[in-house]
Amino acid sequence: MRLEQKLENIRAGRYTPADFMIADAKDGDMGSGVSASAPRRNADGSWQRYNTRSEFLDNIQAIIEQDIVDIMLVSASNLELLHERGAFAGSAVKPAIRANDTTDCWGGVRHAIYPKRPSRPFRTANLSQVMYGTDTPEPGAPITGTDLGLYSITFLNDVEADAAALEAFTAFRADAAANGFKYFLEVFNPNVPCGLEPEQIGAYVNDCILRCLAGVLKAHRPQFLKIPFNGPEALEELASFDPSLVVGVLGGGAGTTRDTFELIAQAERFGGRLALFGRKINLAEDPLEVVRLMREVVNGAVAPEEAVRAYHGALQKKGIRSHRELADDRKVTEAPLMRAASQQRAA
């Protein structure tokens, strides 16, 4: 698998931008419902409905067949259907599932208020079933699903809530070890006010990550991390603290196309080695073109702003109307990225 080779290169100190990993997060159904499949847009940008599940699976399969992303993250139920289609047969793209779904991930449920309440740990996926299709696999049974999943945790600066989250993480690790299941760890920023100023969040999250892994031995540590981009200082601090801890960034909101390309460029510049984007790919006018240009940006072949121009040129050739005018889509709008871009200009 391409993923394993890249991780080996990174950990051995042989990293080059070609080893930067791109993951597509198509696991939105674990936190929402109909809207997880994204609007089915017409060429003029209008839409009347969301993609059906089958259409959503078609879109996922197209990304897999493009063969640029290194990981395709989906729900366990959609992985089952993708395997039935043969979507991963002969592919270098690693399938992964969302192994838990903390309640702050339930933000896509229409009319719900879950994300406004303190996050609670929660898990639906059965690891043995995900791997082997059964609760009682025979010794040496081949893996028919996947042996890689995302585990998510949210720290709230609250003793009771954080202790409960850590206990759930401990139980998950025991389950994963019993099944030979590997995982990567997603750590969100607090989803409710927790007595911290915005500029303190990056340091707080970094320390919580290192604290929660301090008692975990090598065999049970995550393959890599997925965290919010809390600015260049926070990312660089965490990435340089322990080279064995591979750090990746999550995409957050859809943002502008410039935000997408700027985030992957800044993540790589400040020590990130993976970008796991959901809405930034899923809600794009042309997801395949966005993924192609993401790889070009991280390889240094094109700068983020130039990539936006190239993207709009590709849309024009295909007769697809963009969500925004080029002048607006060239803007960096996400605060941490604006700080990083400002620092780069000053340097």
Secondary structure, 3 states (H helix, E strand, C coil): CHHHHHHHHHHCCCCCHHHCEEEEEECHHHCECHHHHCEEECCCCCEEEECCHHHHHHHHHHHHHHCCCCEEEECHHHHHHHHHHCCCCCCCCEEEEECCCCHHHCCECCCCCHHHCCCCCCCCCCHHHHHHCCCCCCCCCCCCCCCEEEEEEECCCCHHHHHHHHHHHHHHHHHHHHHCCEEEEEEECCCCCCCCCHHHHHHHHHHHHHHHHCCCCHHHCCCCEEECCCCHHHHHHHHHHCCCCCEEEECCCCCCHHHHHHHHHHHHHCCCCEEEECHHHHCCCCHHHHHHHHHHHHCCCCCHHHHHHHHHHHHHHHCCCCCCCHHHHCCCCCHHHHHHHHHHHHC
